[in-house]
Amino acid sequence: MKNVGIIGVSGYTGFELLRLILNHPKLNLTYLAATKKSKIDEIFPSLKGVLDFDVEVADAKTAAQKCDLIFLALPHKASMEFAKEILKYNIKVVDLSADYRVSLENYEKNYTTHLDKENLKNAVYGLVEINRNFIKGAKLVANPGCYPTATLLATLPFIEYLEPSIFVDAKSGVSGAGKSLKETSHFVSVNENINAYAPLTHRHADEIKEKLEIASKKNINLMFVPHLVPITRGMLVSVFGTLKQDCDAFEVLNNFYKNEKFIRIRQNPVSVKDTVGTHFCDICVKTKNNQIWINSSIDNLLRGASSQALANANLMLGFNESLGLNKFAYGV
């Protein structure tokens, strides 16, 4: 058994992490923290009679004394302030924020001044199917964003076949906006509505572009347009590109993911309902002449955040990667 804790448990991803940890056969929950003291069932009333656990005010030293690994489910900037202190105690960290995902240049372009440049250089990007061997030996893993997860898993198998101009249409449920109140996520704004937001300027675009350029070793012209749709959770991505050489796209996809338990290759366009509640990423591909369309679906709170964090933790702690990961979709 390994002891783990969550700093930032009060948000959506914190709750999902908590649920995953409690059902994990080899993890022991020893620390929960937020911005103020409380009981966990006061934050999440659904846990009344399920879990009696104190939530402490977050403190790096206390967390390090109680845990072998810490999940940071915090906003950007706040996360790196804790990470750099926890890492001094030789405790492993999985960070769900953006603080260690991208280069210093891209981080400071999209977020704020970086406060932990030394650890930024050593962080491993936690897209398991791509960086599995590096994750196993990591002290600090940067959990990918939800849009980048769905987009990269769809695009990377084809990167050597694609012309360098790629367009991505992405749609997310409202939980992707987080728990904080915003006018755009009020019920009356979202219900019976669908809208694009931050078209061509969303900060996840640079995360996607950076990782595609690392994989392809060439400059990528990425057009990324996210949309908010009136569902609680789930993400649907369509990637549009032009093939520079002939290929059997279905065979390429199958070969790339032939040993991956949590990538499902579909013959038909994918559905959010088939992945919500699971760690699966479903992918479909279609071609016409030199045009290619790649379609992916994930649960934005699980594969796009908390279950991906758990898969990373499993590898970092020497466990089977699949331990504790959900396979059954909610379905209805």
C-alpha positions as CSV (number, residue, x, y, z in Angstrom):
1,M,0.0,0.0,0.0
2,K,1.1,3.6,-0.7
3,N,-0.2,6.7,1.1
4,V,-1.6,9.5,-1.1
5,G,-3.2,12.8,-0.6
6,I,-5.1,15.5,-2.5
7,I,-4.4,19.2,-2.2
8,G,-7.4,21.0,-3.8
9,V,-10.0,18.4,-3.0
10,S,-13.0,20.8,-3.2
11,G,-13.2,21.0,-7.0
12,Y,-14.7,18.6,-9.5
13,T,-11.4,16.9,-10.3
14,G,-10.7,16.6,-6.6
15,F,-13.9,14.8,-6.0
16,E,-13.3,12.4,-9.0
17,L,-9.8,11.7,-7.7
18,L,-11.2,11.0,-4.2
19,R,-13.7,8.5,-5.6
20,L,-11.0,6.8,-7.6
21,I,-8.6,6.5,-4.7
22,L,-11.2,5.1,-2.4
23,N,-11.8,2.3,-4.8
24,H,-8.1,1.6,-5.5
25,P,-6.8,-1.7,-4.1
26,K,-3.3,-0.3,-3.3
27,L,-3.7,3.3,-2.3
28,N,-4.4,4.5,1.2
29,L,-5.9,8.0,1.6
30,T,-4.0,9.9,4.3
31,Y,-4.4,13.6,3.5
32,L,-7.0,15.9,2.1
33,A,-6.6,19.7,1.9
34,A,-8.3,22.8,0.7
35,T,-8.3,26.5,1.5
36,K,-10.1,26.0,4.8
37,K,-10.7,23.3,7.4
38,S,-13.9,21.2,7.1
39,K,-15.2,17.7,6.9
40,I,-15.3,16.1,3.5
41,D,-19.0,15.5,3.7
42,E,-19.5,19.2,4.3
43,I,-17.9,19.9,1.0
44,F,-19.6,17.0,-0.8
45,P,-22.9,16.1,0.9
46,S,-23.1,12.9,-1.2
47,L,-20.3,11.5,1.0
48,K,-22.4,11.7,4.2
49,G,-22.2,8.2,5.7
50,V,-19.7,7.2,3.1
51,L,-16.5,8.9,4.2
52,D,-15.6,10.6,7.5
53,F,-12.4,12.5,6.9
54,D,-11.0,15.8,7.9
55,V,-10.0,18.3,5.3
56,E,-7.1,20.4,6.4
57,V,-5.7,23.8,5.4
58,A,-3.2,22.9,2.7
59,D,0.4,22.7,4.0
60,A,3.3,21.2,2.0
61,K,5.3,19.9,4.9
62,T,2.3,18.2,6.5
63,A,1.3,16.6,3.2
64,A,4.9,15.4,2.6
65,Q,5.0,13.8,6.1
66,K,1.8,11.9,5.5
67,C,2.1,10.8,1.8
68,D,4.2,8.9,-0.7
69,L,2.6,10.9,-3.5
70,I,0.5,14.0,-3.7
71,F,-2.1,15.0,-6.3
72,L,-2.4,18.7,-6.8
73,A,-5.9,19.6,-8.0
74,L,-5.3,23.3,-7.9
75,P,-5.5,26.3,-10.3
76,H,-2.4,27.3,-12.2
77,K,0.2,29.3,-10.1
78,A,-1.2,28.0,-6.8
79,S,-0.1,24.5,-7.8
80,M,3.6,25.3,-8.5
81,E,3.8,27.0,-5.1
82,F,3.0,23.7,-3.4
83,A,4.8,21.5,-5.9
84,K,8.2,23.1,-5.4
85,E,7.9,22.7,-1.6
86,I,6.7,19.1,-1.6
87,L,9.4,18.0,-4.1
88,K,12.0,19.2,-1.6
89,Y,10.9,16.3,0.7
90,N,11.5,13.8,-2.1
91,I,7.7,13.1,-2.4
92,K,6.2,12.4,-5.8
93,V,3.7,14.8,-7.3
94,V,1.1,14.6,-10.0
95,D,0.0,18.1,-10.9
96,L,-3.4,18.5,-12.6
97,S,-2.9,22.2,-13.3
98,A,-1.1,23.8,-16.3
99,D,2.0,24.8,-14.3
100,Y,4.4,22.1,-15.7
101,R,2.8,21.1,-19.0
102,V,4.5,23.4,-21.5
103,S,7.7,25.3,-22.1
104,L,8.5,28.4,-20.1
105,E,7.8,30.5,-23.2
106,N,4.4,29.1,-23.8
107,Y,3.5,29.1,-20.1
108,E,4.3,32.8,-19.6
109,K,2.6,33.6,-22.8
110,N,-0.7,32.0,-21.7
111,Y,-0.7,32.1,-17.9
112,T,1.6,34.1,-15.7
113,T,5.3,34.4,-14.6
114,H,6.6,30.9,-13.7
115,L,7.8,30.5,-10.1
116,D,9.5,27.1,-10.4
117,K,11.7,27.1,-13.5
118,E,14.0,24.3,-12.1
119,N,11.2,21.7,-11.7
120,L,9.6,22.8,-15.0
121,K,12.7,21.6,-16.8
122,N,12.4,18.1,-15.1
123,A,8.6,17.6,-15.3
124,V,7.3,14.7,-17.5
125,Y,4.2,15.3,-19.6
126,G,1.7,12.7,-18.4
127,L,0.1,11.4,-21.6
128,V,0.5,7.8,-20.7
129,E,0.4,6.2,-24.2
130,I,3.2,8.4,-25.4
131,N,5.4,8.9,-22.3
132,R,4.8,5.7,-20.3
133,N,8.5,4.9,-19.8
134,F,9.4,8.4,-18.7
135,I,6.5,8.6,-16.3
136,K,7.7,5.5,-14.5
137,G,10.8,7.2,-13.3
138,A,9.4,10.7,-12.7
139,K,9.2,12.7,-9.5
140,L,6.9,15.3,-11.1
141,V,4.3,14.5,-13.7
142,A,2.3,17.3,-15.5
143,N,-1.2,15.9,-16.1
144,P,-2.3,17.0,-19.6
145,G,-5.3,19.2,-20.2
146,C,-8.6,17.7,-21.3
147,Y,-8.7,19.3,-24.8
148,P,-5.0,18.3,-25.4
149,T,-5.6,14.8,-24.2
150,A,-8.5,14.2,-26.6
151,T,-6.8,16.0,-29.5
152,L,-3.3,14.5,-29.1
153,L,-4.5,11.0,-28.8
154,A,-6.5,11.5,-32.0
155,T,-3.8,13.3,-34.0
156,L,-0.4,11.7,-33.0
157,P,-0.9,8.4,-34.8
158,F,-1.1,10.4,-38.1
159,I,1.4,13.2,-37.5
160,E,4.0,11.8,-40.0
161,Y,1.2,11.6,-42.7
162,L,-0.3,15.1,-42.2
163,E,0.4,18.4,-43.9
164,P,1.4,20.9,-41.1
165,S,-1.9,22.7,-41.1
166,I,-4.4,21.1,-38.7
167,F,-7.9,22.3,-37.7
168,V,-9.5,21.1,-34.4
169,D,-13.2,21.5,-33.5
170,A,-13.7,20.6,-29.8
171,K,-16.8,20.4,-27.7
172,S,-16.8,20.1,-23.9
173,G,-19.4,19.7,-21.1
174,V,-19.8,22.6,-18.6
175,S,-17.8,20.9,-15.9
176,G,-14.7,21.7,-18.0
177,A,-15.2,25.3,-16.9
178,G,-14.6,24.3,-13.3
179,K,-16.6,25.0,-10.1
180,S,-16.2,28.7,-9.9
181,L,-19.2,30.8,-10.8
182,K,-19.0,32.4,-14.2
183,E,-21.8,34.2,-16.2
184,T,-21.1,32.0,-19.2
185,S,-21.7,28.8,-17.2
186,H,-24.9,29.8,-15.5
187,F,-27.8,27.5,-16.3
188,V,-29.7,30.0,-18.3
189,S,-26.6,30.7,-20.4
190,V,-25.8,27.1,-21.2
191,N,-29.2,25.4,-21.3
192,E,-30.5,24.8,-24.9
193,N,-27.4,26.6,-26.2
194,I,-24.1,25.9,-27.8
195,N,-21.3,28.4,-28.5
196,A,-17.7,28.7,-29.4
197,Y,-15.4,30.4,-27.0
198,A,-11.8,31.7,-27.3
199,P,-11.7,30.7,-31.0
200,L,-8.0,30.4,-32.2
201,T,-6.8,31.9,-28.9
202,H,-7.6,29.3,-26.3
203,R,-4.5,28.6,-24.2
204,H,-4.7,24.8,-24.7
205,A,-3.9,25.5,-28.3
206,D,-0.3,26.2,-27.5
207,E,-0.1,23.0,-25.4
208,I,-1.4,20.9,-28.3
209,K,0.8,22.7,-30.8
210,E,3.9,22.3,-28.7
211,K,3.4,18.5,-28.3
212,L,2.6,18.0,-32.0
213,E,5.8,19.9,-32.9
214,I,7.9,17.8,-30.5
215,A,6.5,14.6,-32.1
216,S,6.8,15.8,-35.7
217,K,9.9,17.8,-35.4
218,K,8.4,20.5,-37.6
219,N,6.3,23.7,-37.3
220,I,2.6,23.1,-37.0
221,N,-0.1,25.6,-38.0
222,L,-2.9,24.7,-35.5
223,M,-6.4,26.2,-35.6
224,F,-8.2,25.3,-32.4
225,V,-11.8,26.2,-31.7
226,P,-13.5,24.9,-28.5
227,H,-17.2,25.0,-27.9
228,L,-19.3,24.8,-24.7
229,V,-22.3,22.4,-25.0
230,P,-25.2,21.9,-22.5
231,I,-24.0,18.6,-20.9
232,T,-22.4,18.2,-17.5
233,R,-19.4,16.2,-18.7
234,G,-17.9,14.7,-21.8
235,M,-15.7,15.9,-24.6
236,L,-16.0,15.4,-28.4
237,V,-13.1,16.4,-30.7
238,S,-12.9,16.5,-34.5
239,V,-9.5,16.9,-36.1
240,F,-9.4,17.9,-39.8
241,G,-6.2,17.6,-41.9
242,T,-4.7,17.0,-45.3
243,L,-2.7,13.8,-46.0
244,K,0.6,14.4,-47.7
245,Q,0.9,10.7,-48.5
246,D,-1.4,7.7,-49.0
247,C,-2.0,5.5,-46.0
248,D,-4.6,3.0,-44.7
249,A,-5.8,5.3,-41.9
250,F,-7.7,2.6,-40.0
251,E,-4.6,0.4,-40.1
252,V,-2.3,3.2,-38.9
253,L,-4.6,3.9,-36.0
254,N,-4.9,0.2,-35.0
255,N,-1.1,-0.3,-35.2
256,F,-0.3,2.7,-33.2
257,Y,-2.6,1.7,-30.3
258,K,-2.5,-2.1,-30.8
259,N,-1.4,-2.8,-27.2
260,E,-3.3,0.0,-25.5
261,K,-6.1,-1.2,-23.1
262,F,-7.8,2.2,-22.9
263,I,-7.9,3.3,-26.5
264,R,-10.8,1.9,-28.4
265,I,-10.8,2.1,-32.2
266,R,-14.3,2.6,-33.6
267,Q,-15.7,2.0,-37.1
268,N,-18.3,4.7,-36.7
269,P,-18.2,8.3,-35.3
270,V,-17.7,8.2,-31.5
271,S,-20.1,9.1,-28.8
272,V,-19.7,10.9,-25.6
273,K,-22.1,8.5,-23.8
274,D,-19.8,5.6,-24.5
275,T,-16.9,7.2,-22.6
276,V,-18.4,9.3,-19.9
277,G,-17.6,7.6,-16.5
278,T,-14.6,5.8,-18.0
279,H,-10.9,6.1,-18.6
280,F,-11.4,5.2,-22.3
281,C,-10.6,7.3,-25.3
282,D,-12.6,6.2,-28.3
283,I,-11.3,7.2,-31.7
284,C,-12.7,6.9,-35.3
285,V,-11.0,7.9,-38.5
286,K,-12.4,8.6,-42.0
287,T,-10.6,9.6,-45.2
288,K,-11.7,10.9,-48.6
289,N,-9.0,11.4,-51.2
290,N,-6.3,13.4,-49.3
291,Q,-8.7,14.6,-46.6
292,I,-8.7,13.1,-43.2
293,W,-11.1,13.4,-40.2
294,I,-10.2,12.0,-36.8
295,N,-12.9,11.9,-34.1
296,S,-12.3,11.3,-30.4
297,S,-14.3,11.1,-27.3
298,I,-13.3,11.2,-23.6
299,D,-14.7,12.0,-20.2
300,N,-13.2,15.5,-19.5
301,L,-13.2,15.0,-15.7
302,L,-11.7,11.5,-15.9
303,R,-9.5,10.8,-18.9
304,G,-9.1,14.5,-19.3
305,A,-8.1,15.0,-15.6
306,S,-8.5,12.6,-12.6
307,S,-8.3,9.1,-14.0
308,Q,-5.3,10.2,-16.2
309,A,-3.7,11.5,-13.0
310,L,-4.4,8.1,-11.3
311,A,-2.8,6.2,-14.3
312,N,0.3,8.4,-13.9
313,A,0.4,7.8,-10.2
314,N,0.1,4.0,-10.8
315,L,3.2,4.1,-13.0
316,M,5.1,6.4,-10.7
317,L,4.5,4.0,-7.7
318,G,5.3,0.9,-9.6
319,F,1.7,-0.5,-9.9
320,N,-0.1,-1.9,-12.8
321,E,-1.2,1.1,-14.8
322,S,-4.8,0.0,-15.0
323,L,-5.4,-0.3,-11.3
324,G,-8.5,1.6,-10.2
325,L,-9.4,2.9,-13.6
326,N,-13.1,2.9,-14.6
327,K,-14.2,0.8,-17.6
328,F,-18.0,1.0,-17.4
329,A,-19.7,4.0,-18.9
330,Y,-22.6,5.6,-17.1
331,G,-24.6,4.9,-20.3
332,V,-27.7,6.8,-19.4
